[in-house]
Amino acid sequence: RLADLVGADTVAEKMQEFRIVAYAVDSDDATATIDTRLNQIAADIQKAMMIDITRNSKAIDTILDEPEFFDMDAKTSVVAVIVRVKYRVKISDPYTQR
């Protein structure tokens, strides 16, 4: 068993990446360009994610990468906000946070 080799309380630090994806559809009634709206959406998501960088005390840190922007078609664009969460688990029990 791995826990016997490294010790029951040995921890492993891990990083998990998430992508929060938002779609924006262009409209004739919109007062701002779709690029402006996508930038605002990305900023709002980033702001919300940084309110609690420990993810309710389950993580060590939250890291934001640069958002990615895509055009789906002539009227639809997408922003993907990339969030990486650093956390620790016991090697002998990867379901228990440390």
N, C-alpha and C positions, 0 to 999 in steps of 0.2 A: 504494500500500500504506500502511496505517495506520502500520506500524513506520517507514516512511521519513518520514512527517510528524511523528511524535512522538519518534522515537529508539528504537533497538532495546532499550535497557535501561529504558525507561519502564514503570512498574508501575501497575496498577489495584488499588484496594482494594475487596473485595467482601464481601458478607454473605449467608450461606446459612442458611435456617431449616429446622429439622427438628422433627418431632413424634414423640415416643416414646409409644406408646399402650399402656396396660395395662388389662385387663378384670378385674373382680372379681365373683364370683358369690356371692350371699348363701347362707348355709348355716345350718341349724338347729343345727349343732354349733359354729358360730363363737362365740368368747367376746367378740369385739370387734364393734362395729357396722361396717357396710360403709363408712361415712364415715371412721371411724378407720383401717380397713385401707387405704382409698384414699389417705388422707393419708400413711400410712407408706410405701406404695408410691412415691408422688410424692417423698417425702423421700429414700428410698433411691436412686432414679434420679438425682435432683439431686446427691446426695453423690457418686455414682459418676462423673457427668459432670464434676465439678469436681476430680477427682483429677489430671487432666492437661488444663489449659485450652488448651494448644497443640496438642492432638490429635496427639501424637507428633511435635511440631515442624513440623507442616504448617499450623498456624493461628497467628494473632496473638493471638486471644482467644476465649473461649467465654462467652456471655451467656445466663443463664437468665431466662425470662419467667415470669409467674405461670402455674401449671398450670390447665388447664381441666377441669371435672368435668361428666359427663353421666350421665343415667339412661337405660339402654337399654330396660329393662322392669322389672317388679316385683322381679326377683331379680338383675339384672345392671346394674352401673354401670361407668363408664369414667373414667380420668384420662388426659389428654394433657399430657405435659411438653414445653414448648416450649423448644428450644435453638437459639440463633443462633450461628453460627461466622463470625468475621471472619478473612479471609485476603487475601493479595496474590498476584497473578500478573503475569508480564510481558505487556504488551499484544501484543507480537509473537509470544508463545507462551503462550496461556492454560493450557497443561497443565504449565507449569513454575512451581513455587511460588517465592516470594521472601521 
